[in-house]
Amino acid sequence: MTALTSLMHRAHRGGLALALALATAAAHAGAIDTLQSFVRDVKSGHAEFTQTVTSPDGKKKRVSQGSFDFQRPNRFRFDYAKPYEQTIVGDGQKVWLYDADLEQVTVRPMSQAVGATPAALLAGGTLDKDFELKNAAPADGLEWVDAKPRQKDGQFQLVRVGFKGNALAVLEIIDSFGQRSRLEFSGYTANAPIAAQRFQFTPPKGADVIEQ
């Protein structure tokens, strides 16, 4: 089960020293500004992703690949293609999870499934209501923002968002059990035109549908 699938079952250091400190502070401020601009100005987007899920002890890893589309507010689609086929669709009212191997669809109201989750950061409309934002040190050539859910009883401890310039590059998720999920995006296109049908889901014939 991916970290994003768990949405349905239960969403990143004299004068020279001063100059370096000021430069670092400016970079930190820029990272939060970039995230806020992303939420405010980017209305839709498309990207491919590779997701690596690491166990709390760091010894076990699972890698999956797929594509991601979103359109504000609260419309998103994750298509996992490898190694297992799964689809997660938020249509603005409900979130649908389709597991092709199990031939099972799980449905939850959007208000219950999103909230303070990674999907809310990517496709939602507000930040301050659900998250405490904190600047993180630049790493891996990216600027980072740590987003901590305000609800202490959620399924996620921390969500880290990495930007390369103004482009969304990485999303890291640490769940309540210490499992870490890292999504690395490629081919990211902001404000991409996306057909409305991408955010609609009809259960395949014969699939079991479970309403939660």
FIKESE-687855 format. One record per residue (C-alpha): residue in three letters; x, y, z. Coordinates in pm, whole numbers, padded with zeros to 5 digits, always signed. Example, Ala and Ser with C-alpha at 12.3 -4.5 7.8 and 13.67 -1.06 7.14 Angstrom:
BEGIN
ALA+01230-00450+00780;SER+01367-00106+00714;
REM end
This chain:
BEGIN
MET+00000+00000+00000;THR+00143+00341-00096;ALA+00154+00635+00144;LEU-00100+00813-00074;THR-00329+00515-00075;SER-00348+00544+00300;LEU-00556+00857+00237;MET-00839+00622+00190;HIS-00782+00402+00491;ARG-00717+00592+00756;ALA-00110+01220+00242;HIS+01174+01821+00400;ARG+02234+02554+00804;GLY+03296+03873+01081;GLY+03106+03989+00758;LEU+03131+03669+00549;ALA+02938+03471+00813;LEU+02670+03740+00829;ALA+02639+03744+00450;LEU+02598+03368+00442;ALA+02337+03382+00718;LEU+02141+03651+00535;ALA+02161+03458+00210;THR+02033+03145+00381;ALA+01747+03335+00546;ALA+01650+03483+00209;ALA+01651+03138+00053;HIS+01430+03006+00334;ALA+01182+03289+00293;GLY+01183+03224-00081;ALA+01095+02859-00029;ILE+00777+02941+00163;ASP+00696+03215-00087;THR+00735+02960-00366;LEU+00495+02720-00197;GLN+00242+02994-00133;SER+00270+03107-00496;PHE+00228+02749-00609;VAL-00098+02718-00414;ARG-00219+03064-00515;ASP-00120+03090-00880;VAL-00092+02739-01022;LYS-00442+02629-01112;SER-00356+02295-01271;GLY-00058+02076-01342;HIS+00074+01751-01483;ALA+00382+01545-01402;GLU+00526+01196-01410;PHE+00651+01059-01078;THR+00863+00792-00920;GLN+00767+00706-00564;THR+01001+00537-00317;VAL+00852+00414+00010;THR+01104+00339+00286;SER+01025+00149+00606;PRO+01083+00323+00942;ASP+01411+00135+00992;GLY+01531+00238+00645;LYS+01592-00121+00535;LYS+01297-00193+00309;LYS+01209+00006-00001;ARG+00932-00016-00259;VAL+00943+00177-00585;SER+00644+00262-00803;GLN+00587+00489-01102;GLY+00298+00677-01251;SER+00150+01011-01351;PHE-00015+01292-01161;ASP-00268+01559-01263;PHE-00440+01823-01053;GLN-00681+02111-01093;ARG-00780+02344-00813;PRO-00981+02320-00606;ASN-00965+01959-00488;ARG-00942+01776-00818;PHE-00653+01539-00864;ARG-00559+01208-01018;PHE-00275+00968-00941;ASP-00231+00683-01188;TYR+00012+00421-01058;ALA+00133+00206-01348;LYS+00426+00006-01205;PRO+00458-00234-01035;TYR+00086-00242-00951;GLU-00199-00059-01118;GLN-00388+00179-00890;THR-00587+00494-00954;ILE-00677+00767-00705;VAL-00921+01033-00824;GLY-01051+01336-00635;ASP-01351+01479-00820;GLY-01419+01771-00585;GLN-01684+01582-00391;LYS-01543+01234-00337;VAL-01211+01052-00350;TRP-01206+00723-00540;LEU-00939+00457-00499;TYR-00933+00177-00755;ASP-00709-00125-00701;ALA-00699-00315-01030;ASP-00553-00635-00880;LEU-00825-00656-00616;GLU-01095-00528-00853;GLN-01205-00304-00568;VAL-01308+00061-00546;THR-01310+00250-00216;VAL-01498+00581-00195;ARG-01479+00849+00072;PRO-01621+01203+00095;MET-01363+01465-00005;SER-01398+01640+00331;GLN-01290+01324+00514;ALA-01025+01203+00270;VAL-00823+01519+00209;GLY-00795+01766+00501;ALA-00434+01795+00621;THR-00288+01554+00366;PRO-00038+01573+00078;ALA-00328+01597-00164;ALA-00441+01914+00014;LEU-00099+02070-00040;LEU-00101+01987-00410;ALA-00462+02042-00508;GLY-00624+02222-00214;GLY-00683+02591-00175;THR-00550+02682+00170;LEU-00230+02626+00367;ASP-00245+02807+00700;LYS-00570+02643+00805;ASP-00435+02287+00793;PHE-00055+02321+00813;GLU+00221+02486+01011;LEU+00486+02592+00759;LYS+00855+02598+00844;ASN+01158+02679+00632;ALA+01402+02392+00586;ALA+01764+02404+00479;PRO+01831+02374+00105;ALA+01938+02023+00006;ASP+01987+01818-00311;GLY+01982+02139-00515;LEU+01627+02216-00399;GLU+01456+02463-00166;TRP+01241+02293+00095;VAL+00938+02372+00307;ASP+00823+02154+00597;ALA+00446+02140+00635;LYS+00328+01993+00965;PRO-00042+01907+00994;ARG-00215+02107+01267;GLN-00432+01807+01355;LYS-00221+01594+01586;ASP-00434+01282+01536;GLY-00382+01257+01160;GLN-00201+00988+00962;PHE+00094+01211+00869;GLN+00368+01356+01086;LEU+00524+01578+00822;VAL+00506+01666+00456;ARG+00815+01817+00290;VAL+00789+01999-00043;GLY+01096+02058-00259;PHE+01111+02313-00541;LYS+01368+02363-00814;GLY+01320+02730-00895;ASN+00942+02763-00919;ALA+00887+02405-01032;LEU+00752+02134-00805;ALA+01029+01872-00781;VAL+00983+01645-00477;LEU+00719+01560-00219;GLU+00828+01370+00091;ILE+00574+01224+00332;ILE+00645+01086+00678;ASP+00347+00900+00819;SER+00252+00843+01181;PHE+00450+00516+01188;GLY+00772+00675+01060;GLN+00741+00534+00710;ARG+00884+00773+00450;SER+00746+00816+00100;ARG+00936+01026-00156;LEU+00775+01129-00484;GLU+01015+01271-00742;PHE+00839+01456-01023;SER+00958+01489-01381;GLY+00812+01660-01685;TYR+00621+01894-01455;THR+00398+02140-01643;ALA+00222+02418-01451;ASN-00122+02541-01560;ALA-00147+02259-01812;PRO-00484+02227-01987;ILE-00643+01909-01851;ALA-00969+01758-01971;ALA-01243+01756-01708;GLN-01291+01383-01767;ARG-00953+01316-01600;PHE-01113+01404-01267;GLN-01418+01186-01312;PHE-01428+00821-01217;THR-01671+00545-01305;PRO-01614+00210-01131;PRO-01523-00063-01380;LYS-01789-00323-01443;GLY-01767-00604-01192;ALA-01557-00412-00936;ASP-01663-00418-00572;VAL-01747-00066-00450;ILE-01700+00013-00081;GLU-01841+00339+00055;GLN-01672+00471+00369;
REM end
